[in-house]
Amino acid sequence: MGLDLSMGTLLEQIDSPDDLKKLSVEQLSALAEEIRDFIVGSLSRTGGHLASNLGVVELTIALHYVFDFRKDKLLWDVGHQCYAHKIITGRRDKFVRLRKADGISGFPDPAESVYDQFVVGHAGTAIATAIGMAIGQVKQKKNDNIVAVVGDASIVNGVSFEALNNLGLVRRQLLIVLNDNSMAIDPTEGSVAKYFSRVRLSQTYEDLRKTTSNILEHMPVIGKGVEEAVERIKKSIRMVLPASQMFESLNIPYFGPVDGYDIGSLIRLFRALQQLGHPAILHIYTKKGKGFGPAEEDGRRFHSTGPFKMNGDAVSGQHSRKSFTEVFGDCLVELAEKDERIVAITSAMCDGTGLGEFRRRFGDRFYDVGIAEGAAVDVAAGLAKSGLKPVVAIYSTFLQRSFDQILQEVALQNLGVVFCIDRAGVVGSDGPTHHGLMDIGFLRMMPNMVLIAPANADEMKLALEFALGEDRPVAIRYPKDFVPEKRFARAACKKPFRLGKAVFVKRGKASGIAIVSYGSVLRDALEAARRLSKDRIEVDVINARFAVPLDERIVSLLDDNKGIITVEDHSLACGFGAVVLEDIAASFKKPIERSVRVLGMPRVLISHDSRAQQLVSAGVSADGIVRAAKEMLSSSQL
Amino acid sequence: MGLDLSMGTLLEQIDSPDDLKKLSVEQLSALAEEIRDFIVGSLSRTGGHLASNLGVVELTIALHYVFDFRKDKLLWDVGHQCYAHKIITGRRDKFVRLRKADGISGFPDPAESVYDQFVVGHAGTAIATAIGMAIGQVKQKKNDNIVAVVGDASIVNGVSFEALNNLGLVRRQLLIVLNDNSMAIDPTEGSVAKYFSRVRLSQTYEDLRKTTSNILEHMPVIGKGVEEAVERIKKSIRMVLPASQMFESLNIPYFGPVDGYDIGSLIRLFRALQQLGHPAILHIYTKKGKGFGPAEEDGRRFHSTGPFKMNGDAVSGQHSRKSFTEVFGDCLVELAEKDERIVAITSAMCDGTGLGEFRRRFGDRFYDVGIAEGAAVDVAAGLAKSGLKPVVAIYSTFLQRSFDQILQEVALQNLGVVFCIDRAGVVGSDGPTHHGLMDIGFLRMMPNMVLIAPANADEMKLALEFALGEDRPVAIRYPKDFVPEKRFARAACKKPFRLGKAVFVKRGKASGIAIVSYGSVLRDALEAARRLSKDRIEVDVINARFAVPLDERIVSLLDDNKGIITVEDHSLACGFGAVVLEDIAASFKKPIERSVRVLGMPRVLISHDSRAQQLVSAGVSADGIVRAAKEMLSSSQL
């Protein structure tokens, strides 16, 4: 019994999974189309992760139709594919403020809904957390179902594999849905990807249907124990190609591949697999951007998009200025033309890190290892060891995954690897899982490591030239932001980088305060100086360039009885300001806290909002600097 | 033609691989026995990694016999199996000072020999660095051979898998020797281990010999391209069981399994595989502790051992006192008896982290995920999410590998996971790759995280009780050291832990200096106070207990015009002292640098030596504190 369609569209009647369960399979397919239209329409105004979400609408509907995720646990790996899930679980109306202040997050969030388990934005974690929750179910004498949805790009991540290798810890139901859209944000690299595509190419639509009925037919005879299960599956379910080979060798019961858009079959499969007393993998085929032409053609561009027109064109005026990412990409290509030892490594983020043009121009000097940040860094170490100049381009938040490899294989060996850390600082709409607020802290503890940050486009090139000239590890950080307009590109910033040398951008006569900025916040420091001078407060403005080694002249500022205000787009803990404090304490200079103020990001979750607002809220802004300067002067700190 | 045996033992004549190449295969086997005797004899006096090194003597000899590792690259994964390699490459005489000051390292070290590539002590990195070096060879128009020796326990590490998944980047010779001794430091866990043991059990000695001749026979027909290679291998080499299944699915040419002690066959195999124009895996069987009864029986105890008698007994007097590790193990068992929600997770270090008794008592509440620190933390997150109280016990140096998982799946979710960080601080003889000098820094940047450190045995239990009582992430750090004797177990340290509360252990009347220690260095702070009072210098001694949140009373000490000396066994950068500096700067207290001195470890490679000496050299000792206090008083810092 379906719903009365005279009531209007189906979607309007879905305020919870319960409403979903009232629909017929035919209506579910119709609903899928409505949800897809809703997502496209809504994101055309707000922007967001489009392609991945369009791909999993039918899957999401089928999951909610069979399971009750008020008690059952649904774990989305990566999490940027949860829009249909949010729409179905009563958050449809909130999409007008998707990823905006006080709006809903672009990722699952337990604070938003009981249907969400983890705030999750990094790939490869769902299988491991699912194992923990499955064990917890047993220990707590509960029997809720657990489902982890993992993409073909996420399953090759080291943590995913470590978890698959430990699936044996679970001796109860645990369903892993392998959502195979044969594409990460960039086309998936590596042997597993080739394996999946060999399987995919061998499958006709007819094969997928045959496999589905095969599974449903033989389900009753599948044993309870994993060992027999794997054996019986091998015997009973004839695969056109041993698609299960890889998982069989790991003793993981594998089913598939099946069609990810056949809601009816998915529902029957979930009902059957729900009965198993052991973990199992269901391999389904989906397509990024499904149902929206432009996104199907260019899943990469529509992975995370701004507002767009229905023909797929971006709403104009978005890219009036160049981003630090684009400038980095241009500079690297320019330098790579002159030095063929320069090679680039990235981790499934070729375009995101601005390496697209580099790859087109120097395909044989470009390496994308997939979502495998640890391996990316160790491969780079090997490249450097053999005399090349590897440039590792990874977002700050993802570079956290290679902390130990950077320390062990690069820093301890003192190898010439250049880390180009994009998205350093707050990242705006992606929120807590994606901020890059810790790179200064975790990198500056390492021996031999040099830390620099360019303030503008000119300095990006100078920083790269410097880093590639050093025969030791150098990390360059820059934000998810546009480079400052020309008027901020001061002459001072055109001087080549010299180890441990800051540039004094502005000297205020009889200045009692020096503003020391690290990286792109020089823009705010200069704006603050401009405003202060209107109030006849003259300040020095220093562009530190180096966090490690720090320019001794910065510590010496205290000798001239200047107050210091440090500014950075990084955690206050362990950040650039902390370097200044540590170096001052290690030396014997003037009193500190009366003369040093540290501006940076607090040690709290900074939720999705505009990047500008996130910085302003923390006082990392011209306003914040002006305030700090005036406080310093008034509170007799000098 | 062999050497003249009248010249004495073979080993005495081996000062470089060139000497090795003069021997006959028969002599090589005899040499293997001599090397084994040398290692056992030498380590019985110095201690060191025994079991793993005894296992790979024949392998090492065969490798050096076939390859020329002056130019060819030999990469030892983990590295603690390089003793035979060091003996053969001219470092035999240096074993008297193995892992001692000015002696040779227990791990490969390019500074020691051209035959070493990387300073390597963490598992799972060799395949990735080998890929980088192989690509480098091509780019540099060189054609040196590259061999990576990887253990069956290391190959399941996430980074290993990420690298295997990217082997396709290499289109030239790259040999991976899978050294399968069916045992990590602890028996290997997981599906891959089960897969390997299924294969192993199916193999008779006869099978291994058959496989060897099969490989040698068919080698000429193995294609140059990887794809045909894999196909032809499948066709031409009949395995008793599809041992190659797992690697075939990843399209990696696989050969084996073969006997790791048949030097003649190994030599022929290496000569054959050397010819391949693509990467390949050779799977060999070895045994930990081979040739030394006690170590064969208990590979775990002899993984890293102190001096021992020839019957295997430890040289007495070693364990007069309890280590922090043992005290932790005892306390956890005691608490686990009262609260069945307590579960323990470790990463191939059950005994090393003191969880042996816990596993014996609560086998169904103990989880060893193998060398997979990332997964260990995410599994713990899932356990905590479902209401359990997971205790993650991992060495500080290895916990670095789960930085991002601790942040993403635990800290951002504010889950009640307790991290018991063993080997925090300098670790003595293992050297740079194993120091735990960064945990305070990388953990304290995370929201919700609480950082504590016990000063003695009493506080270990109080710290655990506190941590398990909190419903948020808590990290407890303690060193590779004995707990202080009773006389240091002050009454003050018997008070329960209260969030953000330090304990004032000693109040010097009219004291101008407060020594604030974090963790086990309280012992040195008290000793320093004792010595200072002999010189009529009275000081306060404060046991901080918490690094985050820091007790405000520590910042307030400056109000009483007290100088502060912070002491910690952690990097000066981002450490406990830095927390004090940051908190003081954030508040408005008295001048700092004239009144705060920070004692900790410098940002340099700290090579192998006794732990005590490493601390003394850095001034993290009673002497260092006394010196700092007297400087403070003399240099009018107060």
Interface residues (C-beta under 8 A of the other chain):
Chain A: P110 Q117 F118 V119 V120 G121 H122 T125 A128 T129 A130 I131 G132 M133 A134 I135 G136 Q137 K139 Q140 K142 V156 N157 G158 V159 F161 E162 A163 L164 N165 N166 L167 G168 L169 E189 G190 S191 V192 K194 Y195 P242 Q245 M246 E248 S249 L250 N251 I252 E340 R341 V343 R365 Y367 V369 G370 A372 G374 A375 D378 V379 A380 A381 G382 L383 A384 K385 S386 G387 L388 P390 F398 Q400 R401 F403 D404 Q405 L407 Q408 E409 L412 Q413 P432 T433 L437 M438 G441 F442 R444 M445 M446 P447 S571 L572 A573 C574 G577 A578 V579 L581 E582 I584 A585 A586 S587 F588 K589 K590 P591 I592 E593 R594 V596 R597 V598 R603 V604 L605 S635 Q637
Chain B: P110 Q117 F118 V119 V120 G121 H122 T125 A128 T129 A130 I131 G132 M133 A134 I135 G136 Q137 K139 Q140 K142 V156 N157 G158 V159 F161 E162 A163 L164 N165 N166 L167 G168 L169 E189 G190 S191 V192 K194 Y195 Q245 M246 E248 S249 L250 N251 I252 R341 V343 R365 Y367 V369 G370 A372 G374 A375 D378 V379 A380 A381 G382 L383 A384 K385 S386 G387 L388 P390 F398 Q400 R401 F403 D404 Q405 L407 Q408 E409 L412 Q413 P432 T433 L437 M438 G441 F442 R444 M445 M446 P447 S571 L572 A573 C574 G577 A578 V579 L581 E582 I584 A585 A586 S587 F588 K589 K590 P591 I592 E593 R594 V596 R597 V598 R603 V604 L605 S635 Q637
